[in-house]
Amino acid sequence: MKKQWLVYLGIFIALLPLTILRDYTPNNELRYLSIADEAIENGHVFAFYNQGVPYADKPPLYLWFVMAFKALLGKHVIFLLSMLSVIPALITLRVMDRWIRRELTENERVSATLMLFGCAFFLASAIVLRMDMMMAMFITLALYTFYRIYTYTGRGNDTKYRQWQILLPVYIFLAIFSKGPVGFLVPIVSILVYLVVKRDLRSAGRYLGWKTWTILISLCAVWFVGVYLDGGKAYLNDLLFNQTINRAVDSFHHKRPFYYYAISYWYVIAPWSLLVFSVVVTAFVKRIVRTDLEKFFATTALSTIIMMSCVSSKIEIYLLPCFPPLLCLTALLLPKVKNSIWVRISIAVPALIFLLIFPLSLFISGNTLELPFMKHPVEIPFTLWAPYQVFTAILLIGGTACLVFLRKNRLYAATNSIVLSLLTVLFAASFSLKRINPTIGLEYAAGKAVEISRETGIGRFGIYGWPRGASIDVYFKENPQVGNDFQIDLLERQDLEELSEPMILLIKPKRLQREAGLKEIIKDKEQYDGGMVRIIVME
């Protein structure tokens, strides 16, 4: 128990500088803050708008937290908002640890926790300000609650059993309320498929009976009534049909082919892609997936991947709910297949990559990577607080330790070495965020634009060819020097050519490179470096 809590504390500390020092990314994170600000200004609770356009893409739970923090503190605080991902991630780790505590030793459970957290997109989801980790937490809680009911040997009418029967639909609803229909489909499909595998589908009413559906439908009904009263019939229709059925059948957003996840699997679950594949395949070939828990994890992960592959809209993070069962299934099966040469190779591969990164980093000079066989050097867009070789040396140590433990047949210690070196690099590199922020966020650009506005007296701002860039208004609203009378316009080419009023214009540098004639329009204008944007004074 003490070791597990030390692991959770270590993970939290590794993420701490990142949750304090970094800037918001404009495409999603800053947009959510802008939507929350707009909801507070207009008094909306269930219906949300982005720059005046209805935004029915996401349910309200996550945005409610964002609004509550802003209402309490008067501004957005990156640390508190980061906790909306970090805390659900830690709770998910804790639930999975409790779930497998009867199957593995304490040291093996520590390794399972580190493997899950070290998975590329699980780690990324614990860092970014999105609602995906919150949804994954509630899905995990729902599945864990189902399994406790399924394996419960006590009386079917005692207090504990009745509590679980209530919690199951509540968790499913909260998963839906966090992200949308995936929060409903994953637990329901996983439960039904597992019962089919166990040849026990007739018992489905015990878990998905009238009580479950009554609670679930009642909670959804309250939500939908709130949406109708707040946003009207058109908004409710968009929420229930356009953002669910249409995105599932013929998506207008993130449309991908059926096999998309078969390709993305190899990097979303890195560095464990080969390990998970070799362990699971070996276990199925040797028919050693025998326990109910192993079968449940296997059916949950596989049914989720197949189901999400059938949905038209696909992005990598949609697979997040299947990572906990898939990685814990791997941890459960690892002792049974540890003598497989393919399993050992699959652990050695990421270790060897870590070893190779260090000598490659020796060819980095300043911010330029130039290898002997490369025709052109590669420019690295940011500078770290220490030479790159300091960070790659940490990976070198982790990779070396992994290979040493593999030689001693200590597979769990080998995987621990990989994750601990990754977390150490993440922690150390996070102290460079003040230097990196201008290239990933808009806070620097906003500060520069405010300074120019104050000097020129221009209170009108323009965003050219980048609608999500309008979320920079979050910084303007929190800056008393701008005032409440600022205006942000989203411009197209014709608007720019016919501009008649003074404006502070923000353009992505790539736009200037791609669009012929754009440089001609702004060539005589005063220009400033805004980090990820170019700032032009159009007078």
C-alpha positions as CSV (number, residue, x, y, z in Angstrom):
1,M,0.0,0.0,0.0
2,K,2.8,2.4,0.9
3,K,4.6,1.7,-2.4
4,Q,1.5,2.5,-4.4
5,W,0.9,5.8,-2.6
6,L,4.6,6.7,-3.2
7,V,4.0,6.0,-6.9
8,Y,1.0,8.3,-7.0
9,L,2.9,11.0,-5.2
10,G,5.9,10.5,-7.6
11,I,3.6,10.9,-10.6
12,F,2.0,14.0,-9.2
13,I,5.4,15.6,-8.5
14,A,6.6,14.7,-12.0
15,L,3.6,16.5,-13.5
16,L,3.6,19.4,-11.0
17,P,5.9,21.9,-12.9
18,L,4.0,21.2,-16.1
19,T,0.6,22.0,-14.4
20,I,2.0,25.3,-13.2
21,L,4.3,26.7,-15.8
22,R,2.8,25.9,-19.2
23,D,0.5,28.0,-21.5
24,Y,-2.8,26.9,-22.9
25,T,-2.8,25.4,-26.4
26,P,-5.2,27.5,-28.6
27,N,-6.9,24.9,-30.7
28,N,-8.7,23.2,-27.8
29,E,-7.7,24.2,-24.4
30,L,-8.0,28.0,-24.9
31,R,-11.2,27.5,-26.8
32,Y,-12.8,25.7,-23.9
33,L,-11.9,28.6,-21.6
34,S,-13.3,31.1,-24.2
35,I,-16.6,29.0,-24.3
36,A,-16.8,29.0,-20.5
37,D,-16.3,32.8,-20.4
38,E,-19.0,33.3,-23.0
39,A,-21.4,31.1,-21.0
40,I,-20.7,33.1,-17.8
41,E,-21.2,36.4,-19.6
42,N,-24.5,35.3,-21.2
43,G,-25.8,33.4,-18.2
44,H,-26.0,30.0,-20.0
45,V,-25.7,26.7,-18.1
46,F,-26.6,23.9,-20.5
47,A,-26.2,25.5,-23.9
48,F,-22.8,26.8,-24.9
49,Y,-21.6,29.1,-27.7
50,N,-18.2,29.7,-29.3
51,Q,-17.8,33.3,-30.5
52,G,-21.6,33.4,-30.8
53,V,-21.9,30.0,-32.7
54,P,-23.7,27.2,-31.0
55,Y,-21.3,24.6,-29.5
56,A,-23.1,21.4,-28.8
57,D,-20.0,19.2,-29.3
58,K,-19.4,18.6,-25.6
59,P,-21.7,18.0,-22.6
60,P,-21.5,20.5,-19.8
61,L,-19.8,18.8,-16.8
62,Y,-16.2,19.7,-17.7
63,L,-17.2,23.3,-18.7
64,W,-19.1,23.6,-15.4
65,F,-15.8,23.0,-13.5
66,V,-14.0,25.6,-15.7
67,M,-16.8,28.1,-15.1
68,A,-16.9,27.4,-11.3
69,F,-13.1,28.0,-11.0
70,K,-13.4,31.3,-13.0
71,A,-16.4,32.5,-10.9
72,L,-14.5,31.7,-7.7
73,L,-11.1,33.2,-8.6
74,G,-12.0,35.8,-11.3
75,K,-9.5,34.2,-13.7
76,H,-8.4,30.9,-15.2
77,V,-5.7,29.1,-13.3
78,I,-3.8,26.5,-15.2
79,F,-2.9,24.5,-12.1
80,L,-6.6,24.0,-11.1
81,L,-7.7,23.3,-14.6
82,S,-4.9,20.7,-15.0
83,M,-6.3,18.9,-11.9
84,L,-9.4,18.1,-14.0
85,S,-7.1,15.7,-15.9
86,V,-4.5,14.8,-13.3
87,I,-6.9,13.8,-10.5
88,P,-9.1,11.6,-12.8
89,A,-5.9,9.9,-14.0
90,L,-4.8,9.1,-10.5
91,I,-8.3,7.8,-9.6
92,T,-8.3,5.6,-12.6
93,L,-4.9,4.2,-11.6
94,R,-6.2,3.6,-8.1
95,V,-9.3,1.8,-9.2
96,M,-7.3,-0.5,-11.5
97,D,-4.9,-1.2,-8.7
98,R,-7.7,-2.2,-6.4
99,W,-9.2,-4.3,-9.2
100,I,-6.1,-6.4,-9.7
101,R,-4.9,-6.5,-6.1
102,R,-5.9,-10.2,-5.6
103,E,-4.1,-11.3,-8.7
104,L,-0.7,-9.7,-8.4
105,T,1.9,-9.0,-5.7
106,E,2.4,-5.4,-4.5
107,N,5.6,-4.9,-6.6
108,E,3.8,-6.3,-9.7
109,R,0.9,-3.9,-9.1
110,V,3.3,-1.0,-8.9
111,S,4.7,-2.0,-12.3
112,A,1.1,-2.3,-13.7
113,T,0.4,1.2,-12.5
114,L,3.6,2.6,-14.1
115,M,3.0,0.8,-17.3
116,L,-0.5,2.3,-17.6
117,F,0.6,5.8,-16.8
118,G,3.6,5.5,-19.0
119,C,1.4,4.7,-22.0
120,A,1.8,7.6,-24.5
121,F,-1.8,8.8,-24.8
122,F,-2.7,8.0,-21.2
123,L,0.2,10.2,-20.1
124,A,-0.8,12.9,-22.7
125,S,-4.4,12.8,-21.5
126,A,-3.3,13.4,-17.9
127,I,-1.5,16.5,-19.1
128,V,-3.8,18.2,-21.6
129,L,-6.9,20.2,-20.6
130,R,-9.6,18.0,-22.0
131,M,-12.6,16.0,-20.7
132,D,-11.4,12.6,-22.0
133,M,-9.6,11.5,-18.8
134,M,-12.7,12.5,-16.8
135,M,-14.8,10.3,-19.1
136,A,-12.3,7.4,-18.9
137,M,-12.4,7.6,-15.1
138,F,-16.2,7.3,-15.0
139,I,-16.1,4.5,-17.5
140,T,-13.5,2.6,-15.4
141,L,-15.6,3.2,-12.3
142,A,-18.7,1.9,-14.1
143,L,-17.0,-1.3,-15.3
144,Y,-15.4,-1.9,-11.9
145,T,-18.8,-1.5,-10.3
146,F,-20.4,-4.0,-12.8
147,Y,-17.6,-6.5,-12.1
148,R,-18.1,-6.2,-8.3
149,I,-21.8,-6.9,-8.8
150,Y,-21.0,-9.8,-11.2
151,T,-18.6,-11.5,-8.7
152,Y,-20.5,-10.6,-5.5
153,T,-21.2,-13.7,-3.4
154,G,-23.3,-12.1,-0.7
155,R,-27.0,-11.6,-0.5
156,G,-28.5,-9.8,-3.5
157,N,-30.5,-7.4,-1.4
158,D,-28.0,-6.1,1.2
159,T,-26.9,-2.5,1.4
160,K,-23.6,-2.8,-0.5
161,Y,-25.2,-4.6,-3.4
162,R,-28.0,-2.0,-3.6
163,Q,-25.4,0.8,-3.6
164,W,-23.6,-0.7,-6.5
165,Q,-26.8,-1.1,-8.5
166,I,-27.3,2.7,-8.1
167,L,-23.7,3.7,-8.7
168,L,-23.5,1.7,-12.0
169,P,-26.0,3.9,-13.9
170,V,-24.8,7.1,-12.1
171,Y,-21.2,6.4,-13.3
172,I,-22.5,5.7,-16.9
173,F,-24.4,9.0,-16.9
174,L,-21.4,10.9,-15.6
175,A,-19.3,9.4,-18.4
176,I,-21.9,10.6,-20.9
177,F,-22.1,13.9,-19.1
178,S,-18.3,14.3,-19.4
179,K,-17.8,13.6,-23.1
180,G,-20.9,12.2,-24.9
181,P,-22.2,8.9,-26.2
182,V,-18.9,7.1,-25.9
183,G,-19.4,7.2,-22.2
184,F,-22.6,5.2,-22.7
185,L,-21.5,2.8,-25.5
186,V,-18.2,1.6,-23.9
187,P,-19.6,0.3,-20.6
188,I,-22.9,-1.1,-22.1
189,V,-21.2,-2.9,-25.0
190,S,-18.4,-4.2,-22.8
191,I,-20.9,-5.7,-20.3
192,L,-23.0,-7.3,-22.9
193,V,-20.1,-8.7,-24.9
194,Y,-18.6,-10.2,-21.7
195,L,-21.9,-11.8,-20.8
196,V,-22.1,-13.3,-24.3
197,V,-18.5,-14.6,-23.9
198,K,-19.5,-16.1,-20.5
199,R,-22.7,-17.5,-22.1
200,D,-24.7,-15.7,-19.5
201,L,-26.5,-13.1,-21.5
202,R,-29.8,-14.0,-19.8
203,S,-28.5,-12.4,-16.6
204,A,-28.1,-9.0,-18.3
205,G,-31.2,-7.7,-16.4
206,R,-29.3,-8.1,-13.1
207,Y,-26.9,-5.4,-14.2
208,L,-28.9,-3.5,-16.9
209,G,-32.4,-3.9,-15.5
210,W,-35.3,-1.5,-15.0
211,K,-33.5,0.2,-12.1
212,T,-30.4,1.0,-14.1
213,W,-32.4,2.3,-17.1
214,T,-34.8,4.3,-14.9
215,I,-31.9,6.1,-13.2
216,L,-30.0,6.6,-16.5
217,I,-33.0,7.9,-18.5
218,S,-34.2,10.2,-15.6
219,L,-30.8,11.9,-15.4
220,C,-30.5,12.3,-19.1
221,A,-34.1,13.7,-19.2
222,V,-33.2,16.4,-16.7
223,W,-30.2,17.3,-18.8
224,F,-32.1,17.4,-22.0
225,V,-34.9,19.6,-20.5
226,G,-32.2,22.0,-19.3
227,V,-30.7,22.1,-22.8
228,Y,-34.1,22.8,-24.3
229,L,-34.8,25.6,-21.9
230,D,-31.4,27.1,-22.2
231,G,-30.7,26.7,-25.9
232,G,-34.0,25.9,-27.6
233,K,-35.1,23.1,-30.0
234,A,-32.3,23.6,-32.6
235,Y,-29.6,23.3,-30.0
236,L,-31.1,20.1,-28.5
237,N,-31.5,18.7,-32.0
238,D,-27.8,19.4,-32.7
239,L,-26.8,17.8,-29.4
240,L,-28.9,14.6,-29.8
241,F,-28.6,14.0,-33.6
242,N,-25.9,16.0,-35.3
243,Q,-23.2,15.4,-32.7
244,T,-24.1,11.7,-32.1
245,I,-25.8,9.9,-35.0
246,N,-24.3,12.0,-37.8
247,R,-20.8,11.8,-36.4
248,A,-21.1,8.1,-35.9
249,V,-22.5,7.3,-39.3
250,D,-21.0,9.9,-41.7
251,S,-18.8,12.2,-39.7
252,F,-18.3,15.9,-40.7
253,H,-15.3,15.9,-38.4
254,H,-12.3,13.6,-37.9
255,K,-13.7,11.2,-40.6
256,R,-11.3,8.2,-40.9
257,P,-11.3,4.7,-42.5
258,F,-12.2,1.6,-40.6
259,Y,-8.6,0.5,-40.2
260,Y,-7.4,3.8,-38.7
261,Y,-6.9,2.4,-35.2
262,A,-4.9,-0.6,-36.5
263,I,-2.3,2.0,-37.6
264,S,-2.5,4.5,-34.8
265,Y,-2.3,1.7,-32.2
266,W,1.4,1.4,-32.7
267,Y,2.1,4.9,-31.4
268,V,-0.8,5.7,-29.1
269,I,0.2,2.9,-26.7
270,A,3.9,3.4,-27.1
271,P,6.3,2.4,-25.6
272,W,4.3,-0.8,-24.9
273,S,2.9,-1.4,-28.4
274,L,5.0,-4.4,-29.1
275,L,4.8,-5.7,-25.5
276,V,1.0,-5.6,-25.4
277,F,0.7,-7.2,-28.8
278,S,3.2,-10.0,-28.1
279,V,1.8,-10.7,-24.6
280,V,-1.9,-10.8,-25.7
281,V,-1.3,-12.8,-28.9
282,T,1.0,-15.3,-27.1
283,A,-1.6,-15.7,-24.3
284,F,-4.4,-16.3,-26.7
285,V,-2.4,-18.7,-28.9
286,K,-1.4,-20.7,-25.7
287,R,-5.0,-20.4,-24.4
288,I,-3.9,-19.1,-21.0
289,V,-6.5,-16.3,-20.8
290,R,-8.5,-18.3,-18.2
291,T,-9.7,-16.2,-15.2
292,D,-12.9,-14.1,-15.3
293,L,-10.9,-10.9,-14.8
294,E,-8.6,-11.6,-17.7
295,K,-11.5,-12.4,-19.9
296,F,-13.3,-9.2,-18.9
297,F,-10.3,-7.0,-19.5
298,A,-9.8,-8.7,-22.9
299,T,-13.4,-8.4,-24.0
300,T,-13.6,-4.8,-22.8
301,A,-10.5,-3.7,-24.7
302,L,-11.2,-5.6,-27.9
303,S,-14.9,-4.7,-28.1
304,T,-14.0,-1.0,-27.5
305,I,-11.4,-1.0,-30.3
306,I,-13.8,-2.8,-32.7
307,M,-16.7,-0.6,-31.8
308,M,-14.7,2.7,-32.2
309,S,-13.4,1.4,-35.5
310,C,-17.0,1.2,-36.7
311,V,-17.7,4.8,-35.8
312,S,-17.0,7.3,-38.6
313,S,-15.4,10.0,-36.5
314,K,-12.0,8.8,-35.2
315,I,-9.1,10.4,-33.3
316,E,-6.5,8.6,-31.3
317,I,-7.7,9.8,-27.9
318,Y,-11.0,8.1,-28.4
319,L,-9.2,4.8,-27.5
320,L,-8.4,6.1,-24.0
321,P,-11.1,4.1,-22.2
322,C,-9.6,0.8,-23.4
323,F,-6.0,1.5,-22.2
324,P,-6.7,0.7,-18.5
325,P,-8.1,-2.8,-19.2
326,L,-5.6,-3.5,-22.0
327,L,-2.5,-2.5,-20.0
328,C,-3.7,-4.3,-16.8
329,L,-4.5,-7.4,-18.9
330,T,-0.9,-7.3,-20.1
331,A,0.4,-7.0,-16.5
332,L,-1.8,-10.0,-15.5
333,L,-0.5,-12.2,-18.3
334,L,3.1,-11.2,-18.2
335,P,4.2,-13.7,-15.5
336,K,2.6,-16.5,-17.7
337,V,4.5,-15.6,-20.8
338,K,7.7,-14.2,-19.4
339,N,9.9,-16.9,-21.0
340,S,8.7,-15.9,-24.5
341,I,11.5,-14.5,-26.6
342,W,9.1,-12.2,-28.3
343,V,8.0,-10.7,-25.0
344,R,11.6,-10.0,-24.0
345,I,12.4,-8.5,-27.4
346,S,9.3,-6.2,-27.2
347,I,10.6,-4.8,-23.9
348,A,14.1,-4.4,-25.2
349,V,13.1,-2.4,-28.3
350,P,12.1,0.8,-26.5
351,A,15.2,0.4,-24.3
352,L,17.4,0.3,-27.4
353,I,15.6,3.3,-28.9
354,F,16.4,5.2,-25.6
355,L,20.0,4.2,-26.0
356,L,20.2,5.4,-29.6
357,I,18.6,8.8,-28.8
358,F,21.7,9.9,-26.8
359,P,24.3,9.5,-29.6
360,L,21.9,11.2,-32.0
361,S,21.6,14.1,-29.6
362,L,25.3,14.6,-29.8
363,F,24.7,16.0,-33.3
364,I,22.5,18.8,-31.9
365,S,24.3,22.2,-32.0
366,G,22.2,25.1,-30.5
367,N,18.8,24.4,-32.0
368,T,19.9,22.5,-35.0
369,L,20.2,18.8,-35.6
370,E,22.6,17.9,-38.4
371,L,23.4,14.3,-39.1
372,P,26.1,13.2,-41.6
373,F,23.6,11.5,-43.9
374,M,21.0,14.4,-43.9
375,K,20.9,16.8,-46.8
376,H,19.4,19.6,-44.7
377,P,19.7,20.3,-41.0
378,V,16.5,20.1,-38.9
379,E,15.6,23.2,-36.9
380,I,14.3,22.6,-33.3
381,P,11.7,25.3,-32.6
382,F,12.5,25.7,-28.9
383,T,15.4,25.8,-26.4
384,L,15.6,23.9,-23.1
385,W,17.2,25.1,-19.9
386,A,20.1,22.7,-20.3
387,P,21.8,21.0,-23.3
388,Y,19.6,18.4,-25.0
389,Q,22.3,15.8,-24.1
390,V,21.4,16.1,-20.4
391,F,17.9,14.9,-21.0
392,T,18.9,12.2,-23.5
393,A,21.4,10.9,-21.0
394,I,18.5,10.2,-18.6
395,L,16.9,8.1,-21.3
396,L,20.2,6.4,-21.8
397,I,20.4,5.4,-18.1
398,G,16.8,4.2,-18.2
399,G,17.3,2.1,-21.3
400,T,20.5,0.6,-19.9
401,A,18.8,-0.3,-16.6
402,C,16.0,-1.9,-18.6
403,L,18.4,-4.2,-20.5
404,V,20.3,-5.1,-17.3
405,F,17.0,-6.1,-15.6
406,L,16.0,-8.1,-18.7
407,R,19.2,-10.0,-18.6
408,K,18.3,-10.9,-15.0
409,N,14.8,-12.0,-16.1
410,R,13.2,-9.2,-14.0
411,L,10.6,-8.0,-16.5
412,Y,8.6,-5.8,-14.2
413,A,11.7,-3.9,-13.1
414,A,12.7,-3.5,-16.8
415,T,9.4,-1.8,-17.6
416,N,9.7,0.3,-14.5
417,S,13.0,1.6,-15.8
418,I,11.5,2.8,-19.0
419,V,8.6,4.7,-17.3
420,L,10.7,6.2,-14.5
421,S,13.2,7.6,-17.0
422,L,10.3,9.1,-19.1
423,L,8.8,10.8,-16.0
424,T,12.2,12.1,-15.0
425,V,12.8,13.7,-18.4
426,L,9.2,15.1,-18.3
427,F,9.8,16.7,-14.9
428,A,13.2,18.1,-15.8
429,A,12.2,19.4,-19.2
430,S,9.1,21.1,-17.7
431,F,11.3,23.8,-16.3
432,S,12.0,25.0,-19.8
433,L,8.3,25.9,-20.4
434,K,8.8,29.6,-20.0
435,R,11.0,29.5,-23.0
436,I,8.7,27.1,-25.0
437,N,5.3,28.7,-24.2
438,P,5.5,31.4,-27.0
439,T,5.7,28.5,-29.5
440,I,2.7,26.6,-28.1
441,G,0.3,29.2,-26.7
442,L,-1.0,32.7,-27.2
443,E,-0.3,34.4,-23.9
444,Y,2.9,36.0,-25.2
445,A,1.2,37.1,-28.4
446,A,-1.7,38.5,-26.3
447,G,0.7,40.5,-24.1
448,K,2.5,41.9,-27.1
449,A,-0.8,42.8,-28.8
450,V,-2.0,44.6,-25.6
451,E,1.2,46.5,-25.4
452,I,0.9,47.6,-29.1
453,S,-2.8,48.5,-28.5
454,R,-1.9,50.7,-25.6
455,E,0.8,52.5,-27.6
456,T,-1.3,53.0,-30.8
457,G,-4.7,53.4,-29.2
458,I,-6.1,50.7,-31.5
459,G,-8.7,48.5,-29.7
460,R,-9.6,46.3,-32.6
461,F,-7.9,43.0,-33.2
462,G,-8.1,40.7,-36.3
463,I,-7.4,37.0,-36.7
464,Y,-6.7,36.0,-40.2
465,G,-7.5,32.6,-41.6
466,W,-7.5,30.9,-38.1
467,P,-11.0,30.8,-36.4
468,R,-9.8,29.2,-33.2
469,G,-7.3,32.0,-32.8
470,A,-10.2,34.1,-31.7
471,S,-9.9,32.3,-28.3
472,I,-7.1,34.8,-27.5
473,D,-10.0,36.9,-26.1
474,V,-9.5,34.9,-22.9
475,Y,-6.3,36.9,-22.2
476,F,-7.9,40.2,-23.2
477,K,-10.9,39.7,-20.8
478,E,-8.5,39.0,-18.0
479,N,-6.3,42.1,-18.8
480,P,-7.7,45.3,-17.3
481,Q,-5.5,47.3,-19.7
482,V,-7.6,46.2,-22.6
483,G,-11.0,47.1,-21.2
484,N,-14.4,45.7,-22.2
485,D,-14.7,47.5,-25.5
486,F,-12.1,45.5,-27.5
487,Q,-13.3,43.8,-30.7
488,I,-12.0,40.6,-32.4
489,D,-12.8,40.0,-36.0
490,L,-12.3,36.8,-38.0
491,L,-11.0,37.9,-41.4
492,E,-10.8,36.3,-44.8
493,R,-8.7,37.5,-47.7
494,Q,-11.3,39.9,-49.1
495,D,-11.8,41.4,-45.6
496,L,-8.0,42.0,-45.4
497,E,-7.8,43.6,-48.8
498,E,-10.7,46.0,-48.1
499,L,-9.7,46.8,-44.6
500,S,-10.6,50.5,-43.8
501,E,-10.2,50.8,-40.1
502,P,-7.1,50.5,-38.0
503,M,-6.5,47.0,-36.6
504,I,-3.9,44.9,-34.8
505,L,-3.7,41.8,-37.0
506,L,-2.5,38.3,-35.9
507,I,-1.4,35.9,-38.6
508,K,0.2,32.5,-38.4
509,P,3.7,32.6,-40.1
510,K,2.7,29.6,-42.2
511,R,-0.1,31.7,-43.8
512,L,2.5,34.2,-44.9
513,Q,4.5,31.5,-46.5
514,R,1.6,29.7,-48.2
515,E,-0.5,32.5,-49.6
516,A,0.8,34.4,-52.6
517,G,0.3,38.1,-52.4
518,L,-0.2,38.2,-48.6
519,K,3.2,39.6,-48.0
520,E,2.5,42.4,-50.5
521,I,-0.5,43.5,-48.5
522,I,1.5,43.9,-45.2
523,K,4.9,44.7,-46.5
524,D,4.8,48.3,-45.5
525,K,3.2,47.7,-42.1
526,E,4.8,47.6,-38.7
527,Q,5.4,44.0,-37.7
528,Y,6.2,42.2,-34.4
529,D,7.2,38.7,-33.4
530,G,4.3,37.2,-31.4
531,G,5.8,33.7,-30.9
532,M,3.4,31.4,-32.7
533,V,1.8,34.3,-34.6
534,R,3.0,37.4,-36.5
535,I,1.5,40.7,-35.3
536,I,0.9,43.4,-37.9
537,V,-0.3,46.9,-37.2
538,M,-2.8,47.8,-40.0
539,E,-3.1,51.5,-39.9
